[in-house]
């Protein structure tokens, strides 16, 4: 009888915790990426089959986003936070933060060059709209029904997140490249 009461109390406490987390998820403002509860996802390049990762679980601004094999840590887990909601889903603007460092996935200095390496950087507040993430930290994300997988395009450069030539080599830095129908620019997000 005591065991049944203990299990019953544990179930009630668990239900209260779940309810509290659910309410928290509803009332947290969308502009606070580090405070947004949720499930951090992995991003796997469709061509290479490798995971987008912040190397050595770095917290440093400018640390490269590389590809690596599956790891148990949060250095290859990502949170997607919508910072602008448009009527057409593919024009919604997102920031992508690393679950380990809390920093934003970014293009250094807003470069428009093909081949510019993707990095993490402290998330900034956009001075024009007050939302989290400046243009080189914001991304358009949409599902490609033809080739499957997600395209992830930087708002500032208009270029897509890619793995150079779809190489499978470990430690290769992700880049931006002119968007094309190539699998090295497609991502599984799960």
Backbone as CSV, one residue per row, in Angstrom:
resi,resn,N_x,N_y,N_z,CA_x,CA_y,CA_z,C_x,C_y,C_z
1,UNK,0.812,-1.187,0.000,0.000,0.000,0.000,0.858,1.254,0.000
2,UNK,1.916,1.278,0.770,2.810,2.433,0.781,3.465,2.625,-0.586
3,UNK,3.831,1.523,-1.236,4.454,1.619,-2.553,3.477,2.227,-3.544
4,UNK,2.222,1.800,-3.526,1.225,2.346,-4.438,1.027,3.836,-4.226
5,UNK,1.001,4.288,-2.953,0.873,5.718,-2.670,2.084,6.475,-3.201
6,UNK,3.278,5.915,-3.018,4.496,6.556,-3.498,4.470,6.695,-5.023
7,UNK,4.066,5.620,-5.715,3.978,5.674,-7.175,2.931,6.689,-7.600
8,UNK,1.801,6.731,-6.896,0.759,7.710,-7.206,1.250,9.137,-7.040
9,UNK,1.999,9.405,-5.973,2.556,10.738,-5.748,3.547,11.080,-6.852
10,UNK,4.370,10.114,-7.252,5.336,10.363,-8.328,4.631,10.708,-9.630
11,UNK,3.513,10.030,-9.920,2.761,10.332,-11.149,2.181,11.739,-11.099
12,UNK,1.657,12.165,-9.973,1.095,13.501,-9.831,2.194,14.546,-10.009
13,UNK,3.344,14.337,-9.362,4.460,15.265,-9.491,4.918,15.328,-10.940
14,UNK,5.029,14.185,-11.598,5.439,14.160,-13.006,4.453,14.932,-13.869
15,UNK,3.167,14.784,-13.624,2.147,15.502,-14.392,2.261,17.006,-14.174
16,UNK,2.550,17.429,-12.944,2.711,18.855,-12.653,3.930,19.409,-13.372
17,UNK,5.024,18.661,-13.378,6.241,19.099,-14.066,5.978,19.238,-15.560
18,UNK,5.310,18.251,-16.161,4.995,18.323,-17.589,4.114,19.526,-17.877
19,UNK,3.126,19.781,-17.047,2.240,20.933,-17.238,3.019,22.235,-17.120
20,UNK,3.939,22.320,-16.160,4.735,23.532,-15.975,5.629,23.780,-17.183
21,UNK,6.242,22.736,-17.716,7.087,22.888,-18.891,6.252,23.330,-20.086
22,UNK,5.067,22.764,-20.239,4.189,23.129,-21.346,3.779,24.593,-21.243
23,UNK,3.390,25.056,-20.060,3.010,26.454,-19.881,4.207,27.356,-20.147
24,UNK,5.391,26.975,-19.675,6.591,27.758,-19.924,6.847,27.887,-21.410
25,UNK,6.665,26.806,-22.145,6.902,26.839,-23.584,5.946,27.790,-24.279
26,UNK,4.770,27.990,-23.732,3.789,28.866,-24.356,4.089,30.330,-24.069
27,UNK,4.542,30.668,-22.866,4.690,32.068,-22.496,6.073,32.653,-22.735
28,UNK,7.062,31.870,-23.088,8.403,32.404,-23.330,8.406,33.146,-24.647
29,UNK,8.889,34.402,-24.665,8.902,35.161,-25.915,9.826,34.537,-26.954
30,UNK,9.445,34.647,-28.232,10.204,34.021,-29.316,11.579,34.637,-29.508
31,UNK,11.829,35.825,-29.037,13.103,36.480,-29.263,14.202,36.100,-28.299
32,UNK,13.966,35.153,-27.401,14.993,34.780,-26.432,15.420,33.347,-26.673
33,UNK,16.360,33.170,-27.574,16.731,31.827,-28.039,17.234,30.931,-26.928
34,UNK,18.074,31.443,-26.040,18.643,30.585,-25.024,17.596,30.136,-24.006
35,UNK,16.511,30.874,-23.874,15.494,30.539,-22.883,14.381,29.672,-23.437
36,UNK,14.363,29.455,-24.741,13.269,28.707,-25.343,13.445,27.222,-25.078
37,UNK,12.512,26.619,-24.335,12.611,25.184,-24.115,12.211,24.444,-25.387
38,UNK,12.679,23.255,-25.521,12.307,22.481,-26.690,13.299,21.373,-26.923
39,UNK,13.099,20.715,-28.011,13.943,19.586,-28.347,14.984,20.060,-29.346
40,UNK,16.242,19.951,-28.974,17.322,20.286,-29.896,17.428,19.166,-30.926
41,UNK,17.569,19.541,-32.186,17.587,18.576,-33.273,18.991,18.451,-33.851
42,UNK,19.193,17.429,-34.666,20.438,17.287,-35.400,20.187,17.650,-36.855
43,UNK,21.253,18.110,-37.511,21.207,18.441,-38.935,22.232,17.556,-39.633
44,UNK,21.755,16.722,-40.555,22.618,15.783,-41.258,22.617,16.148,-42.739
45,UNK,23.813,16.325,-43.302,23.925,16.647,-44.717,23.517,15.418,-45.540
46,UNK,22.651,15.609,-46.523,22.136,14.482,-47.300,23.202,13.843,-48.187
47,UNK,24.180,14.606,-48.642,25.218,14.048,-49.508,26.265,13.281,-48.699
48,UNK,26.759,13.896,-47.624,27.856,13.283,-46.865,27.382,12.337,-45.777
49,UNK,26.147,12.545,-45.293,25.652,11.741,-44.182,26.276,12.113,-42.845
50,UNK,26.943,13.265,-42.776,27.613,13.722,-41.547,26.778,14.789,-40.836
51,UNK,27.039,14.920,-39.538,26.282,15.821,-38.666,26.950,17.194,-38.578
52,UNK,26.147,18.270,-38.669,26.668,19.615,-38.464,27.000,19.769,-36.980
53,UNK,28.227,20.196,-36.686,28.780,20.171,-35.335,29.611,21.423,-35.093
54,UNK,29.637,21.898,-33.868,30.629,22.902,-33.490,31.812,22.134,-32.916
55,UNK,32.946,22.226,-33.611,34.125,21.452,-33.257,34.605,21.683,-31.837
56,UNK,35.008,20.613,-31.188,35.526,20.634,-29.815,34.552,21.254,-28.818
57,UNK,33.263,21.255,-29.142,32.232,21.823,-28.264,32.606,23.240,-27.819
58,UNK,33.151,24.012,-28.730,33.651,25.357,-28.437,32.527,26.327,-28.080
59,UNK,32.864,27.271,-27.215,31.977,28.396,-26.884,32.490,29.683,-27.525
60,UNK,33.539,29.599,-28.311,34.214,30.766,-28.851,33.489,31.327,-30.063
61,UNK,33.337,32.677,-30.103,32.832,33.325,-31.309,33.785,33.019,-32.452
62,UNK,33.237,32.659,-33.587,34.046,32.362,-34.756,34.414,30.895,-34.905
63,UNK,34.048,30.069,-33.931,34.335,28.634,-34.047,33.601,28.093,-35.272
64,UNK,34.282,27.287,-36.085,33.654,26.804,-37.319,32.594,25.735,-37.072
65,UNK,31.590,25.772,-37.921,30.598,24.694,-37.964,31.148,23.657,-38.929
66,UNK,31.429,22.470,-38.422,32.048,21.414,-39.218,31.107,20.220,-39.322
67,UNK,31.497,19.242,-40.128,30.740,17.990,-40.147,31.524,16.925,-39.403
68,UNK,30.769,16.046,-38.713,31.397,15.003,-37.904,30.436,13.826,-37.812
69,UNK,30.947,12.722,-37.275,30.082,11.572,-37.027,29.196,11.866,-35.827
70,UNK,28.218,11.026,-35.604,27.272,11.217,-34.505,27.984,11.199,-33.158
71,UNK,27.647,12.182,-32.311,28.207,12.306,-30.970,27.069,12.376,-29.958
72,UNK,27.322,11.993,-28.709,26.263,12.051,-27.709,26.049,13.446,-27.116
73,UNK,26.967,14.379,-27.332,26.877,15.698,-26.713,25.978,16.657,-27.471
74,UNK,25.893,17.873,-26.936,25.023,18.890,-27.524,25.722,19.763,-28.553
75,UNK,27.007,19.524,-28.826,27.717,20.334,-29.808,27.195,20.120,-31.229
76,UNK,26.406,19.076,-31.460,25.811,18.893,-32.777,24.282,18.892,-32.706
77,UNK,23.786,19.541,-31.692,22.331,19.720,-31.570,22.011,21.200,-31.753
78,UNK,20.882,21.447,-32.385,20.530,22.809,-32.806,19.092,23.133,-32.431
79,UNK,18.870,24.380,-32.050,17.527,24.891,-31.774,17.146,25.856,-32.889
80,UNK,15.954,25.701,-33.408,15.438,26.588,-34.444,14.417,27.516,-33.805
81,UNK,14.642,28.817,-33.925,13.755,29.806,-33.323,13.264,30.742,-34.421
82,UNK,11.948,30.768,-34.614,11.366,31.645,-35.627,11.401,33.083,-35.099
83,UNK,12.016,33.991,-35.865,12.095,35.388,-35.451,11.211,36.291,-36.300
84,UNK,10.742,35.796,-37.424,9.772,36.547,-38.220,8.837,35.552,-38.872
85,UNK,7.553,35.748,-38.650,6.532,34.845,-39.161,5.814,35.517,-40.327
86,UNK,5.998,34.988,-41.506,5.343,35.507,-42.704,4.187,34.592,-43.081
87,UNK,3.313,35.064,-43.933,2.175,34.242,-44.341,2.624,33.032,-45.158
88,UNK,3.660,33.195,-45.944,4.217,32.087,-46.713,5.312,31.459,-45.855
89,UNK,5.182,30.184,-45.471,6.133,29.552,-44.560,7.581,29.638,-45.022
90,UNK,7.829,29.566,-46.321,9.214,29.557,-46.778,9.873,30.923,-46.677
91,UNK,9.146,31.981,-46.308,9.756,33.285,-46.073,9.858,33.602,-44.588
92,UNK,9.488,32.666,-43.721,9.711,32.851,-42.291,11.213,32.964,-42.054
93,UNK,11.589,33.792,-41.106,13.007,33.947,-40.785,13.296,33.228,-39.475
94,UNK,14.423,32.517,-39.439,14.809,31.715,-38.293,16.228,32.053,-37.858
95,UNK,16.515,31.862,-36.594,17.889,31.751,-36.149,18.084,30.300,-35.744
96,UNK,19.305,29.836,-35.910,19.657,28.456,-35.566,20.752,28.558,-34.517
97,UNK,20.458,28.111,-33.297,21.441,28.228,-32.221,21.970,26.858,-31.840
98,UNK,23.247,26.826,-31.503,23.861,25.594,-31.049,23.395,25.321,-29.623
99,UNK,22.919,24.121,-29.357,22.367,23.785,-28.043,23.434,23.775,-26.958
100,UNK,24.695,23.601,-27.324,25.779,23.586,-26.336,26.233,24.999,-25.987
101,UNK,26.507,25.813,-26.996,27.056,27.150,-26.751,25.983,28.225,-26.650
102,UNK,24.830,28.001,-27.257,23.784,29.022,-27.299,24.029,30.072,-28.364
103,UNK,25.121,29.941,-29.136,25.454,30.921,-30.167,24.714,30.625,-31.465
104,UNK,24.593,31.671,-32.286,23.882,31.578,-33.562,24.779,31.069,-34.676
105,UNK,24.210,30.271,-35.564,24.869,29.881,-36.796,24.904,31.127,-37.672
106,UNK,26.087,31.469,-38.217,26.231,32.748,-38.915,27.209,32.648,-40.072
107,UNK,27.134,33.655,-40.941,28.109,33.855,-42.008,29.004,35.006,-41.550
108,UNK,30.331,34.800,-41.491,31.203,35.846,-40.949,31.118,37.154,-41.727
109,UNK,30.911,38.242,-40.987,30.857,39.606,-41.535,29.844,39.738,-42.665
110,UNK,28.844,38.876,-42.692,27.802,38.949,-43.713,28.333,38.759,-45.125
111,UNK,29.401,38.006,-45.280,30.021,37.787,-46.590,29.008,37.246,-47.600
112,UNK,29.150,37.706,-48.820,28.316,37.194,-49.902,29.070,36.227,-50.799
113,UNK,30.290,35.877,-50.406,31.150,35.050,-51.257,30.775,33.575,-51.196
114,UNK,30.759,32.932,-52.358,30.658,31.479,-52.392,31.860,30.912,-51.649
115,UNK,31.629,29.911,-50.813,32.715,29.266,-50.096,33.019,29.862,-48.734
116,UNK,32.351,30.943,-48.347,32.577,31.513,-47.016,32.201,30.475,-45.965
117,UNK,33.089,30.254,-44.995,32.868,29.250,-43.964,31.800,29.669,-42.973
118,UNK,30.976,28.721,-42.554,29.906,28.982,-41.589,30.488,28.851,-40.181
119,UNK,30.104,29.773,-39.307,30.634,29.829,-37.946,29.496,29.970,-36.943
120,UNK,29.869,29.955,-35.664,28.918,30.352,-34.626,29.360,31.719,-34.112
121,UNK,28.360,32.516,-33.689,28.648,33.847,-33.165,27.579,34.198,-32.144
122,UNK,27.945,34.993,-31.173,26.966,35.428,-30.179,25.767,36.046,-30.881
123,UNK,24.584,35.598,-30.527,23.376,36.117,-31.157,23.220,37.598,-30.824
124,UNK,22.970,38.396,-31.845,22.805,39.837,-31.682,21.338,40.195,-31.850
125,UNK,20.983,41.385,-31.416,19.629,41.891,-31.618,19.634,42.786,-32.847
126,UNK,18.729,42.539,-33.760,18.625,43.319,-34.979,18.153,44.731,-34.638
127,UNK,18.926,45.772,-34.989,18.532,47.143,-34.641,17.301,47.637,-35.385
128,UNK,16.949,47.005,-36.507,15.819,47.463,-37.301,14.475,46.962,-36.793
129,UNK,14.451,45.730,-36.301,13.163,45.202,-35.849,13.180,44.739,-34.392
130,UNK,14.344,44.830,-33.720,14.421,44.469,-32.307,14.380,42.978,-32.029
131,UNK,14.344,42.165,-33.088,14.301,40.715,-32.892,15.711,40.158,-32.801
132,UNK,15.794,38.964,-32.267,17.080,38.304,-32.119,17.634,37.900,-33.475
133,UNK,18.920,38.093,-33.674,19.589,37.678,-34.895,19.664,38.778,-35.925
134,UNK,20.895,39.172,-36.274,21.073,40.108,-37.377,21.021,39.312,-38.676
135,UNK,20.997,40.004,-39.810,20.727,39.324,-41.078,21.686,38.184,-41.391
136,UNK,22.984,38.300,-41.019,23.894,37.192,-41.325,23.731,36.028,-40.352
137,UNK,22.833,36.173,-39.363,22.490,35.097,-38.428,21.078,34.565,-38.664
138,UNK,20.399,35.090,-39.652,19.028,34.663,-39.941,19.011,33.794,-41.191
139,UNK,18.056,32.864,-41.194,17.992,31.867,-42.263,16.555,31.675,-42.713
140,UNK,16.385,31.410,-44.010,15.129,30.912,-44.546,15.284,29.403,-44.638
141,UNK,14.266,28.679,-44.251,14.329,27.218,-44.254,13.059,26.693,-44.909
142,UNK,13.220,25.848,-45.885,12.042,25.227,-46.487,12.362,23.830,-46.956
143,UNK,11.319,23.032,-47.025,11.446,21.640,-47.439,11.407,21.561,-48.955
144,UNK,12.350,20.850,-49.544,12.406,20.656,-50.982,11.680,19.349,-51.315
145,UNK,10.482,19.460,-51.844,9.660,18.276,-52.121,10.223,17.440,-53.259
146,UNK,10.952,18.068,-54.173,11.491,17.344,-55.312,12.655,16.433,-54.901
147,UNK,13.653,16.998,-54.254,14.832,16.234,-53.872,14.799,15.762,-52.425
148,UNK,13.787,16.174,-51.702,13.652,15.870,-50.274,14.704,16.641,-49.478
149,UNK,14.530,16.681,-48.206,15.465,17.408,-47.354,15.187,18.897,-47.333
150,UNK,15.822,19.578,-46.399,15.618,21.008,-46.208,16.722,21.810,-46.867
151,UNK,16.336,22.928,-47.465,17.283,23.945,-47.919,17.346,24.988,-46.807
152,UNK,18.544,25.462,-46.530,18.742,26.466,-45.483,19.535,27.598,-46.121
153,UNK,18.871,28.764,-46.307,19.470,29.881,-47.029,19.695,31.060,-46.087
154,UNK,20.896,31.630,-46.132,21.202,32.784,-45.305,20.472,34.014,-45.833
155,UNK,19.858,34.752,-44.933,19.072,35.921,-45.305,19.949,37.012,-45.916
156,UNK,21.119,37.244,-45.367,22.000,38.325,-45.834,22.594,38.015,-47.205
157,UNK,23.138,36.820,-47.375,23.849,36.499,-48.610,22.957,35.896,-49.690
158,UNK,21.844,35.281,-49.283,21.002,34.589,-50.248,21.622,33.293,-50.740
159,UNK,22.591,32.769,-49.986,23.283,31.534,-50.374,22.918,30.406,-49.414
160,UNK,23.062,29.180,-49.888,22.612,28.008,-49.132,23.733,27.373,-48.308
161,UNK,23.343,26.838,-47.156,24.239,26.082,-46.285,24.612,24.785,-46.991
162,UNK,25.923,24.503,-47.076,26.388,23.343,-47.855,27.636,22.741,-47.233
163,UNK,27.923,21.531,-47.649,29.206,20.879,-47.381,29.942,20.874,-48.718
164,UNK,31.178,21.413,-48.763,31.865,21.547,-50.052,31.977,20.226,-50.808
165,UNK,31.428,20.216,-52.004,31.466,19.054,-52.904,30.901,17.781,-52.278
166,UNK,30.160,17.904,-51.189,29.559,16.743,-50.551,30.574,15.770,-49.980
167,UNK,31.779,16.250,-49.684,32.817,15.374,-49.157,32.370,14.717,-47.846
168,UNK,32.863,13.530,-47.599,32.545,12.835,-46.351,33.654,12.993,-45.307
169,UNK,34.696,13.750,-45.643,35.835,13.917,-44.733,35.400,14.573,-43.421
170,UNK,35.882,14.033,-42.322,35.567,14.587,-41.005,36.283,15.921,-40.820
171,UNK,35.615,16.853,-40.139,36.218,18.135,-39.803,36.113,19.193,-40.875
172,UNK,35.511,18.872,-42.016,35.360,19.856,-43.084,34.336,20.904,-42.646
173,UNK,34.705,22.185,-42.836,33.820,23.271,-42.441,32.668,23.424,-43.430
174,UNK,31.475,23.624,-42.882,30.311,23.932,-43.715,30.530,25.311,-44.338
175,UNK,29.978,25.497,-45.524,30.131,26.751,-46.253,28.773,27.236,-46.735
176,UNK,28.778,28.430,-47.310,27.614,28.872,-48.067,27.985,28.811,-49.539
177,UNK,26.962,28.513,-50.368,27.201,28.394,-51.798,25.939,28.810,-52.530
178,UNK,26.115,29.301,-53.760,24.944,29.659,-54.558,24.003,28.460,-54.609
179,UNK,22.747,28.708,-54.323,21.778,27.615,-54.209,21.604,26.895,-55.544
180,UNK,21.584,25.587,-55.461,21.416,24.726,-56.639,20.686,23.467,-56.196
181,UNK,20.389,22.597,-57.138,19.695,21.347,-56.831,20.671,20.240,-56.482
182,UNK,21.621,20.519,-55.613,22.647,19.558,-55.219,22.356,19.030,-53.821
183,UNK,22.612,17.749,-53.614,22.356,17.148,-52.304,23.295,17.662,-51.216
184,UNK,24.447,18.232,-51.597,25.331,18.794,-50.574,24.764,20.062,-49.954
185,UNK,23.641,20.543,-50.494,22.923,21.688,-49.926,21.593,21.277,-49.312
186,UNK,21.387,20.007,-49.113,20.153,19.510,-48.510,20.476,18.901,-47.143
187,UNK,19.537,19.058,-46.226,19.751,18.617,-44.841,18.555,17.848,-44.337
188,UNK,18.825,16.763,-43.625,17.804,16.105,-42.835,17.826,16.784,-41.470
189,UNK,16.678,17.102,-40.978,16.572,17.723,-39.662,15.688,16.818,-38.813
190,UNK,16.260,16.283,-37.742,15.461,15.384,-36.901,15.905,15.447,-35.454
